[in-house]
Amino acid sequence: MTSQNPTDQTSAAQAADDQTTGEPEIGYEQARDELVEVVRRLESGGTSLADTMALWERGEKLAAICQTWLDGARSRIDQARRQSGPEGS
């Protein structure tokens, strides 16, 4: 398995497009669960350097996807608070 195959490049391009439009390619829970698995595999060791780097890169991408979802949720909460007015002030 190499990180330079055309499928990976297409996925990376799709992710860049998705992040530009603000909609990650996968949901928060799926990204989180996959990130947990990536971390588990990295911590267990026993993988080649190339596989380790591919896992690390995927983990970074998944972390960014999770952060995008969390930022969107925070934005929606802030917007709802602004629309509801100054409660509890």
Wavefront OBJ file of the C-alpha trace (Angstrom):
o trace
v 0.000 0.000 0.000
v 1.419 3.360 -1.008
v 0.073 6.810 -0.310
v 0.722 7.941 -3.866
v -1.878 5.932 -5.776
v -4.441 7.786 -7.943
v -7.307 6.934 -5.587
v -5.549 8.687 -2.697
v -4.885 11.711 -4.881
v -8.539 11.819 -5.941
v -9.637 11.539 -2.314
v -7.273 14.346 -1.333
v -8.605 16.545 -4.132
v -12.175 15.764 -3.065
v -11.346 16.613 0.543
v -9.844 19.943 -0.519
v -12.975 20.714 -2.536
v -15.212 19.673 0.353
v -13.313 21.839 2.824
v -13.577 24.784 0.432
v -17.366 24.419 0.384
v -17.459 23.779 4.133
v -18.887 20.249 3.893
v -16.446 17.482 4.888
v -16.639 14.302 2.845
v -17.586 12.187 5.872
v -19.549 12.756 9.044
v -18.041 13.661 12.388
v -18.679 10.286 14.023
v -17.200 8.355 11.095
v -14.115 10.598 11.026
v -13.696 10.307 14.805
v -14.022 6.530 14.775
v -11.552 6.186 11.908
v -9.143 8.543 13.680
v -9.311 6.367 16.809
v -8.413 3.344 14.667
v -5.532 5.207 12.994
v -4.125 6.185 16.401
v -4.482 2.600 17.648
v -2.568 1.303 14.623
v 0.160 3.935 15.016
v 0.562 3.179 18.707
v 0.742 -0.562 18.123
v 3.800 -0.163 15.888
v 5.051 -2.846 13.578
v 4.278 -0.963 10.377
v 6.705 0.143 7.717
v 7.812 3.742 7.525
v 5.714 4.258 4.384
v 2.615 2.839 6.072
v 3.283 4.878 9.206
v 3.517 8.060 7.157
v 0.314 7.210 5.274
v -1.471 6.579 8.575
v -0.141 9.826 10.020
v -1.322 11.793 6.978
v -4.756 10.163 7.148
v -4.916 10.962 10.855
v -4.126 14.614 10.183
v -6.852 14.742 7.545
v -9.369 13.078 9.859
v -8.482 15.468 12.690
v -9.075 18.395 10.326
v -12.450 16.942 9.310
v -13.445 16.586 12.965
v -12.346 20.142 13.643
v -14.406 21.401 10.688
v -17.509 19.709 12.096
v -16.823 21.050 15.597
v -16.224 24.577 14.285
v -19.503 24.393 12.364
v -21.360 23.264 15.459
v -19.819 26.084 17.505
v -20.822 28.583 14.826
v -24.413 27.343 14.857
v -24.554 27.559 18.658
v -23.157 31.097 18.611
v -25.645 32.111 15.919
v -28.559 30.642 17.895
v -27.423 32.517 21.012
v -27.216 35.805 19.092
v -30.710 35.278 17.654
v -32.241 34.435 21.045
v -30.989 37.640 22.603
v -29.097 38.357 25.824
v -30.434 35.711 28.204
v -28.939 35.295 31.604
v -26.883 38.498 31.355
l 1 2 3 4 5 6 7 8 9 10 11 12 13 14 15 16 17 18 19 20 21 22 23 24 25 26 27 28 29 30 31 32 33 34 35 36 37 38 39 40 41 42 43 44 45 46 47 48 49 50 51 52 53 54 55 56 57 58 59 60 61 62 63 64 65 66 67 68 69 70 71 72 73 74 75 76 77 78 79 80 81 82 83 84 85 86 87 88 89
